[in-house]
Amino acid sequence: MALALPEAGRYFARSLKQSLRLMVGLPDYDAYLTHMAATHPEQPPMSYEAFFRERLEARYGGGKGRCC
């Protein structure tokens, strides 16, 4: 299915923005909210602060040292 040029440009810009954010380690809160609404509507989503803290702990191990 072919996209119109403006629509394709917006899609490309969104994809590029998300890729760059992931490359530098910034979590995507909007994607998390969309996922929670679609797959877990009975659960309240975390606040932005709690989400960001949880992603940092997942990435860096919550202060636990690593040997390698």
Helices and strands as residue ranges (DSSP letters): H 5-23, H 29-39, H 48-60, G 61-63
